[in-house]
Amino acid sequence: MTKLPRGLYAITDPKLLPGNLLLSGVESALRGGATVVQYRDKLATSIELLRSAQNLRDLCAEHQAKLIINDDLALCLRVNADGLHLGKSDGDLIKARAQLDEDKILGVTCHNDLFYAQHCYQLGANYCAFGRVFPSNTKPNATHCDVEIIRQAAKQSYACVAIGGINTENIQTLLDNHIFSIAIIHGLFSQMDIESTARLYTKQINSSFEEFSH
């Protein structure tokens, strides 16, 4: 059984949440119901990364949410985050699984590759992220993943996370395909009212889960 919580998976972006806006923006998302926060910052110094990761860890703990560190196993271990996310070409999945405690979450980016996802799951990944599903502001040139791939992935035994260009208008397409979790960056953290937007996503996601559980 996967350890990744179902629901809204919020991913940070240093351009959308610069400086002090990182913590306030994430706190708003958590108040709105985000169950997972992935800390992703390719611009910060090592000192900034450490300080922010520690603060985010404490903030997520206060809201009973999980903190995932993007592509930095050492940072994940140092701050005792809840898990690590690796890009398809970033880091060694086997090494990461060996160094992470059994209760830690390990996720991987699989783009649109079902075979790679199955391989990663066999190596110890807890969830696989597919996308970009829709045109993306954050990664406009990222590999496209058709909704049909998402539908097939959602039938597998591993947790399937959809990412890429997801907003309040197109999210239902994914929820109709029993997606496990929805990862959002721009569609959440670019909004004027992050908390209200997160609440709206959470309401849509939870309603879908309730419908499929009956």
HELIX and SHEET records of a PDB file:
HELIX    1   1 LEU A   21  ARG A   31  1                                  11    
HELIX    2   2 SER A   46  GLU A   62  1                                  17    
HELIX    3   3 LEU A   73  VAL A   79  1                                   7    
HELIX    4   4 LEU A   93  GLN A   99  1                                   7    
HELIX    5   5 LEU A  114  GLN A  122  1                                   9    
HELIX    6   6 VAL A  147  ALA A  154  1                                   8    
HELIX    7   7 ILE A  171  LEU A  175  1                                   5    
HELIX    8   8 HIS A  186  PHE A  189  1                                   4    
HELIX    9   9 ILE A  194  SER A  213  1                                  20    
SHEET    1   A 9 GLY A   7  ILE A  11  0                                        
SHEET    2   A 9 VAL A  36  TYR A  39  1                                        
SHEET    3   A 9 LYS A  66  ASN A  70  1                                        
SHEET    4   A 9 GLY A  83  LEU A  86  1                                        
SHEET    5   A 9 ILE A 105  HIS A 111  1                                        
SHEET    6   A 9 TYR A 127  PHE A 130  1                                        
SHEET    7   A 9 ALA A 159  ILE A 163  1                                        
SHEET    8   A 9 SER A 181  ILE A 184  1                                        
SHEET    9   A 9 GLY A   7  ILE A  11  1                                        
END                                                                             
